[in-house]
């Protein structure tokens, strides 16, 4: 877990955003009811599926405990509800052979076991929006419409605290009550297996227990006294996964190496305690038995003096004054938003998709499609998400060389989300989605307002002015109206600092304040995109083409020495598709449908347009690259295979195996010429800290785009209506020295 490194705010496609919390250790997230806006939804009664018959309600259902029949109320891709999570946990716990076994169960993750794609197609055809029977092939006797969908299933990662074993469980949720208190549930264990030689992600409960154990360890308290620290409440002990550097880090033990920080005031919870790192101490904690197993006070590094600029809270609470010249800025939509929401199904202008959420990935976008006039609903992608985030540090000194956090695989991007606030995190008319997941002991955690959906004005969409007539046409852009899907990550948060000896400087970082420096580091993100460009259910007609711009050689074809052209190369197999960005050739990649053409006869496609990017600066023998070989290329392409979800394998924590995950899968060199394509795009940034990044870093953006390339016959934004012109709204004119600007005449406008 990147406890004190900058927390990031991935804003995946479709302008939804989940915002990881700034604090390193997650606490229960709550939200004030006054912050909850009006909920803009489409009543589910607006449309009804066509089915032969409906399942009978449970005869044992109580009038006060509604029964959710799986075929009717929960789409196969909906995230698990709180009730479903409770049923899954209770089912697994009840399967324990002894009370000791049941008591030792710790629940790392309980998520939807996503069904096969044909089940999703069946649901979308007959049971849920978009209600399109044409999604499925027709038989001679007409479509065969089933009476119900298969029961939903949950997938659980369970850690046995007694035996130090990790197991995977699949539970069928045949019937789930909205209230499960008292053990009322119906679930069935479909499978269970112990996964050897792994450690699952850490949990917030373990972080808190680790801090308490370290603070109570007598040699640690004695070491603190040497540094002038008597009050243990001043200390912040952040458990970090040990990674894997040698056999001592093998997963036979569940280990953590904490980083230690010290506040100046114990009664000030808003103080930035990360401004005073405590260094020179080696602590190793056995997280299974929760005890300190190694301790050494190696070097007495003086505590940095309290930096008067360390805090970032409002005004007087940080000893400063907030600026007073910022006027209110309001986003007003008098007729409401342009999107409609039915459960987790979203319709936004011509787009439609489903919202998902997992504790590991955070926001997931399912079944992305575009309604294109007479061509109907055209699929683009099955599933979009961020599946890993790695933050390697560039300082070879203790403890910084061990800072190689896998924020998704060792901790969880979704678990570190928090409740979003209207007017701060999101503006305008907002639809919020809650997130449910299990805590370490199997209880239910709910983050209210975890995902927000809203429209954003994005400047000018397109504009043209005819110089002869002086007439201009201009359209405003809202996210998602021009066919592009943008993935944007916002990096912000508190720097992970180190302490300096008096007069010391280090070339591996930036001095931020007396006795404080911020090591150089990199942030890498992995987007997994299960594509379906113009592919109906069951079709696998996609391929990937790399495009590079080449300069024509001087000669007969280039007599003016100005010629260049785009050259395409088909990526035929997995090993050919291990690629790096190249801005010098404007390199990009196009996912094309091999069976569908546009009006010019060219194959339809969507192109992946890289933003700014980088590759790891660490040497090839760096220990963290054993677990993160996927960082060595910006693009990987694989055929869809069930279970290939995470680029470093499912359990990167203390993973001793080299190149597990993506780097091993592609060695099969499977063909890619016409298949169900999965893109893995790795993008990152090298951060050399600035003084202006302290005490909290202003947002820095990076990301990429999926952009139509021959997918449409013309600009899909040409039918966007003009916005209401405000030229006559004199009350809104800004006056300079009391003088209202005079409007220009058309002739002058034409010349301009």
N, C-alpha and C positions, 0 to 999 in steps of 0.2 A: 504494500500500500504506500502510495506517495504521500506520506502523512503531512509533510510540510512543503512539498513541492507545490507549484502552482496548480490549483484545481482548474479544470477546463469545462467549458460549457458546449458540448457538442450540439449543434443544431442541425440534425439530419434533414433529408429531403422533405419538402412539403411545408416548410416554414413552421413546423412544430418544434418545440424545444424542451429538453429536459436539462435542468441546471444542477450539476453536482454541487454539493454543499461545500462552502469554504472550510469548515472545521475538519480536522483530520480524523476524528473519531465520531461516528454518526450517533446521534441521539434520536429519541422518538420525535418525529416530525408532526407538528400540528399546525393548524391554520385558524385564524379568527373567522367567525362566520360573517363578520362585516366585510371581509375581503372577497367573499364569493359573489361573482356577478350573476346577471341573468343568464340562464342556461338556454342556449338556442339549439333546439332539437326538432327533429321531425317525428311526430307520433308514430309508433310502430304499427298502429292500426291503419295507417294510410294505404298499405299494400298487404296483400295476403298471398302466401304461396299456394300453388295448385298441388294437391296431394290426393291420393286415393282415399285415405282415411287418416284420422288423427289418433295418436296413442291415447288410451284411456288414462285419466288421472289416477293417481295412486289412491286406492280405497282406504288406505290407512292414514292419509294425510290429514293433519289437524287443520281446523279452520283458521287457526292463528299462525300456522307454520306453512307458508306457501311452498309447494313442491315445484322445482324447476325441471321440466322434462327436457332432456337434452336435444330432442329433435325440433323443439319449438323456440326456445328462449336464448340459447347460447350458440353463436356461430362457431364452427370448428376452430377458428383462429382467434376468438376472443381470449384475452388473458384470463387466467383462473380467477374466479371470484374468491372473496374471503371464505365463503361457505365451502367452496370446493377445496381450498387449501386445507381447511380444518378436517374435511373428510379424508383427504389423502394422508395427512399426518396421523389421524386416528387409526386409519386402516393399517399403516405400516407399524405403528406402535403396537397395535393389537396382535400383529404377526410375530412379535418378539416371543421367544420360547420361555423366557424366565423374567421375573420382575427386575432382576439385575440388568438384563439385556435391554429391557424397555427403558429403564431409568438412565442407561448410559447413551441412549440415542441423542444425537445433536443434529438438527436439521439445517444443513447448509443452504439448500435451494429446493424449492418446490415450484415447478413451472409447468405450463401446458406441454404435453407431449404432442407436438404438432403432427397432424394426420398426413397421409399421402395426398398428393396434389389432386387426385381424382375425387377424393372426398370433398375437398374444398370446392371443386368445380360443381359437384352435385349440389352442395349447399347453395352456391351462388345461382344455380339454375332454377331451383324449385323451392327453397326454404327461406332464403334471405336475400336482401338487396345485393345485386341489381336485378334479381328475378329474370334471368335470361336463359330459357330452355335451349336457345340456339348455341349456348356454350358447349353443349354435349352433342355428339353425333347421333343422328336419328336412325332407328331401325326400320325395317320394312313395315312392321305392324304398328308403327308409331312409337313415341318415346315410352319407355318403361319407367314409371315414376315410383320410387320407393315410398313406403309409408313413414319411414323415419331414418335418421342418420345414425351412424355408429356412435356408441357412447363416447364421451370425451375421456381423455386419459391425462393423468398427471405423471410427471417424471421427477423423482426425488433423489437428491444427493444427501446421503446420511453418513455422518461421522460417528463412530463408536468410540466414546471417550475412554472406555475401559480397555478395549483391545487395540486401539489405535488403527482401526480398519475403516476404509471408506467403501461404501456400497451404493449401487444404483438400483432404484426401484421403479417399476411401472405399475400404476394403480388405475384401474378402470373405475370411472365415476358414473355408475349406472343410474343413481338417483341421489340428488343432493337437496337437502332442506336449507332454507335461508337461515335457519337457526339450528345450530348443532350442539347446543349445550346439553349436557347429560349423555353425550356419547351417541346421540341418534344420527346414524349415518348408514349409507350403503355404498361400500366400495369393495373392490376385489383386487388382490395382488395378482398381476399378470406375470411379473417376473422380478427376480432380484438376483444380484450378483455382487460379489466382493471384487473390487478393483485393486490388484496388488501394487505395492511399491509406488503409491501416490500420496499426496497431501492435498486436501481440498482447500478452498479459500478460507482466509481468516474471517472472524465475525466480530462485531462491535462488542459483544459480551466478553469475548476473549481479550480484546484490547483493554477494557476496563479492569478485568481481573489481573492482567499482566502488570498494569500500572500499580495496582494495590500491592501485589507481591513484591515488586522491586522496591517500592517505598518502605516496605516493612523489613527488608533484608538488612541485618545489622551492619555488614561491611559497607553497604551502599550508604547508609545513614552516616557512617563514620567518614566516608569519602566526601560527603556533602559538607560535613562540618569543616573539613580542611579548606573548603572553598567558601566558607562563611555562611553556609545555608543551614539554619537550624529548623525552619518551618517547612515541613514536608508538603504543606498545602500550596507552597509556591511552585512546586515542581510539576512538570508535565512530562510524562513518560509515554512516548509513542512507540508502540510495537511495530516493527518492520519485519516482513518476511525475510528470511536469510538468503533467499535465492538458492543458487547452487554454484559453489566455487571449488569444493573438494568433497571427498567421501564423508567428511565430518558433517556435511549438510545433507546427507542422504535422508530420504523420507521415512526411514525407520523410526525417526523421532520427529515430533512436531515442534519446530523451533522458531524463535523470534529473537532478533537483536534490536533492542529498543534504542531510540534516540532520545536524548534528555534535554529539556529546556527549563528555564527558570524565570518566573514572573518577578516583578518587583513588589507587587501588592497582592496579597492573597484574597482581599475582599473586592477585587476589581475584575469581574469575569470578562469584561470587554477589553482588557489589556492584551496587547500583542505579545504573548509570552515567547514567540519564536524569535524575538529580537535578542534573546540571551541564551545561545546554545551552551550546553555543558559538555565539554570534550575531555578526552584523555581517559575515559572510563570504558572498559569492555564488559558488557553484560550479555549473557546468553540464557534464555528462558526456555524451559521445557513446558510448552503450552498444553500438552496432554495432562501432565500432573500438576501444572501451574506451580513451578518452583524454579528458583535460580540455580542453574547447574554450573555456570562458570562466571567468575567475577574477578576483575583485575583493575586496580587503579594504576594505569600505566604512565600517566603524565599529568602533572598539575598545570592545567591551562587556566589562567585567570578568567573569571567571568567578564564578558564585555560590559563596559559601563552602560547604564540605562540610557538609551538613545531618546532624546526628547521628541524625535520625529517618528517614533515607532508605531504610534496608534493611528487608526483610520476611522474611528467612530465619529459621529456628528459633533461639530462645534466644540462646546466647552468640555464635553466628555473626553476629548483628546488634548485639552489644553490649548485650543485654538478657536478661531471664529470662522464660520461658514460664510461664503460670499453672499451678498444680498441683492445682486442685480440679475438674478435668474428669474424670468417671468414664467408663469404656467404655460405649458404646451399641452393641448387637449386633442385627442383623436375622436372625432365625432362621426358617427354613421347613423343619420336620422332614420333610415329605413332598416337598420339592422345590417348584419353581415351578409355576404353573398354565398356563404356556405350553409349546408344543412347536415345535421348529424342524426343518425339513427343508431343508437347503441355505440358501437365502435366503427360504424361505417360512415364515411365522410364523402359528401358530394360538394365539390368546390368548382363552380363554373363548369368546365368540361372535364375536370378531373374527378376520379373517384378512387378511393383506397380505404384500407382498414388500419386502425391504430392498434398496435400491440405494445407490450412492455414486458421485460424480463429483469430480474435482479442483476444479471451479469451485463447485459447489453444496454439496458435502459430502453429508450424508444425504439420500436420496430415498426416499419411500414410494410404492410402486406398488400398484395393484389393491386398494384398501381396500374391504372388504365386511363385512356383518354377517349372521350366520346367525340367521334369525328364525322359529324353529319351523316350522310347516307352510308358511310363505311361502318357506322355503329361503334361499339365499344372495342377499342384496340388495346390489348395488353402491352405493357412495357416491362414490368418486373414482377416476379413472385414475392420477393422479400428483400428489404433493404435494412441494414443495421450497421452499427459500429461494433466490431467483435473483439477488438483489443486496443490497448493504449500502453505504450512502453516509454519510460522516461529514464534513459541512461545518463549518468553524470560523468564529467570529464576530468575530475580531480582524482589523482592516484592515491591520495592520502586517506587514512582512516578518518571518519567512517564513510567518506563520500564515495569511495570506489564501489561500495556495496549498494549504493542507491541505484537500483535498476528495477524500478517498480513496474509490475504488470498490473495496471490499475483495474482491468476487467477480470483477468484470470486469477489474481491473488486476492482480490477484494470484491469488486463489483461496481460497475458504473451506475446501474440502477439503484443499488442499495445505498449509494451515496447521494441520491437525488434528495431534494427537499421541496416543501410547499412553495409554490410560486405566488408572488404578490401582485395583485392588479395595480397598475400604475408604476410599478418598479421593474419587474421582470417582463411583463406583458402590457400592451396598451390596446385600447379600442374595445370592441365587443369580443368577448373571449369565451370559448368553450374549454372547460377544464376536464381533465381525466384523472381519476384517482389511481393509485397503484397499490396493490396488495402483495405481500410476500411474508414468508415465515421468518421468525427470529430463531435464535440458536436453540431454544428449548421447545420449539414447535408452536409457539403462540403466533398470533397474526399481527403484523405491522401494516398500518395503512398510512400512506403519504397522500394527504388530500391535495388536490390541485397540483399534481406532480407533472403533468404534461399540459401545455396550453396550446390551443389552436386559435389563430387570429390572422387577420389580413394585414399586410403591410404595404403602404405606399412605397414604391421603389423607384421614384423618379420618373423620367420620361421613358416610355416604352418604345415609341417611334415617332418621328417627326419629319416632315418635308415642307419646304416653302418654295413656291414657284416664283422666280425672280421677275417673270414677265407680268404676272397678275397681282403679285403681292399677297396671294392667298396661301395660308398655311394650314396644314392638318397636323395635329399633335394628339397623342394618347398617353395617358398616365399608366404606369406599370403597377400592377399588384403581383406579388409573388405567385407564380404558377400560371399566369395567363398567356405566356408566350411559348409554352411547350418545353421550357427548360426545367430541370430538377437541380437545385443547388444544395450542396452539402457544405455547411459552414461550421467551423469550430472557432469558438471564442476563448482565447487563453487569458485567464485572469486569476488573481489570488495572491498568496503570500509566498515569497521566495524561501527556499530551503537554504538556510545560512550555515556558515561555519565560523568558529572563533579564531582570532589571530593573537599571537603573542605580541607584547608591546614592541613596536617598530617593525613587525613582520609584514611582508606582502607576499602574495602568491600569484603566479602567472596563470593559474588555472581558474581564475575568477575575478570578480570586480569588488574592490573595497567599497562598502556601502555606508559605513559609519565607523567611528573609532572601535577597533577590536572586532569588526564584523566584515565578512565578505560573502559574496554569493557565487558559488561555483558555476562554471559553464555547464550546460547540459543540452539535451535534445528531447523533443516530444515527438513521438510517432503514433499515428492512428491507422487502424486498418478498417476499411469499409468493405463489407461483404455484400455483393450485389448479385442475387439470383435473378438473372434476366429472363425475359420472355417477350422479346420484341416481335410484335404481330403474331405471336404463337397462341393458338387456341389450346384448351386443355388437351393434354396427350401429345401435343406436337413438340418436336425438338428440332427446329429448323433454323437455329442461330449459328453464326460463325463470327470470328473476330478478325478484323483487318487493321494492320498498323499503317499509319499514314505519316510520311516524312516529306518535307519540302526539299527538293533538290534543285541545284543551280545548273542550268543548261551549259554545257561546255562551249567556249567560244568557237565559232566556225560557221558553216553554212546555215545551220538552224538557229544561230544566235548572232547575227551580224551586228546587232546593236548592243550586244553584251548586257542585255537587260532581262533575259528570259529565265524563269524558274517555274517549277511545276510540282504538283503533289503526286508522289509515288506511293502506291499501295502494295502491301505485302500481306498475304494471307498467313495467319498463324495456324499451322496445321496440327500441332501437337503441343502438349504441356511444356516440354522442354524448350520448344521454340518460343513459347509465350512468356518466358521469364524475362521481363523487359524493364528498362530504366527510362525515366523522363529525359528528354533532350530538347531544351528550349531553342537551341540553335537551328534545329530542323522543324520547329513547330510540331513536334511529335504528338500525335493523339491516336486514339483507337476507336474503331467503329464496330458496334455489334449490329450485324445485319441479319435480316431474314432471307433465307436462300430461296424462298418460294413466292415472295410478295414483291411487287414492283410499284413504283409511282408512275405518274403520267409520262415521264420521259423514258420509261423502260428500265430505270435503275433500281437496284434492290433497296428496299426501305431499311432505315437503320437509325440508331442513336449513338452519338459519339461521346466518349469520355474525354473531357477537356481538363488536363491537369492545371492546378494553380501552382504557386511557388512550392518547391519541394526540396528534399535533400535525402542523402543516404547516411548510414551510420559512419561516424568519424573514428570510432574505436577500431583497433586493429583486429584482423581476422581471428586472432587467438583469444580475444576478449571472452571471459567466461560467460557473460550474459548472452552472447550470441549463440552459445550452445542451445539455449532455449528460445532464441529469437532469430533464427536463421531467415525467417520470412521478411526481416527488415532489409535484406541484401538486394532486393529488387522492388521497384515501385509498382510493378504489375505482375500478377499471376493470373492464369486462367485455368480453370478445371471444369470437367463435366460434372453436372450435379450428381452428388452421391449422398444418400442419407447418412448422417452421422459426421460428415466433414463440415464442421461448424466453426471451429476455432483454430486460428493459424498456428498456434503453438501447442496444439493438443488441448484436451479438456482440463488438464491439471498441471499448469506450468509451475505451481508452487513447489519448490525444492525438487524440481524434475531433473533426474540425473541422466536422462536419455538425450542423445545428441540429435538435433534436427527433427524432433517429433512434430507431427502436424503437416503443414503445407509443404515444407521442403522434402518430406518423405513421400507424401501422396503423389507429387508430380513425377517422381522417379518411375512410375508406371508408364509415363509418356503416352497417356491415353489420347486418342484422336479428338480433334476439336472442329473438324470441317463442317459438320452439321449435327449439332447436339444441343442439349439443355445447358446453356453456358452459365458459369458462375465467375464473376470478376472479383478479384481481391486487389483493391487499390491501397497501397501503403503511401502515406504522405506525412511529412514532418517538417519541423522547423528547428533550427539551431539557435539557441538562446544565449547570447552573451549579455548578461544582466547590465542594466543601466541604473544610475541613481534614481532616475525617474520611475523605476519599477518598485520603488520603496516608499511607503510601507505596504502598499498594495498595488499590484501591476494593473495599469489601464489595459483594456481589452486589445488584444492583437488577433487578427483574423487570418485563417487559412482554410483551404478546402478545395473543392473541385466542382465541375458541372457535368451533368448528363444533358446533352443538347440534341434536338432532332437533326438528322442528316439525311435528307431525302425521304424522311418519314411522311411529311406532308407534301401536297402538291403546290403549296404556296405558303406564305407566312400565316401561321395559325392565329396571329394577333391582329389580322387586318379587320376582323369583325368586332373588335373592342369598341364600344361606343365612346364618343367624345365626352370629356368631363365637363361639368358645369363651369362656364367661364366666369371669372370674378373680376373682369376688367372694370365693370361699373360699380364695384363695391368700394366706393371712395372712403368709407369709414375704415377700411383695412389698409389704406395707403400709408406708407411710412413717410413722414415729412422730414426734410433736412432743413434745419434752421427755420422751421415754420412755413416752408414753401412746398406746395404740392406740385409734383412733377407734371408737366403738360404732356398729353399723349402725342405720340409721333403720327404724322400723316402717313397714309398708305404708300405714297410715292417714296417717302424716306425709308419706310419699312422694307419696300421692295428692294431698294438699293442695298440696304444693310443685309 
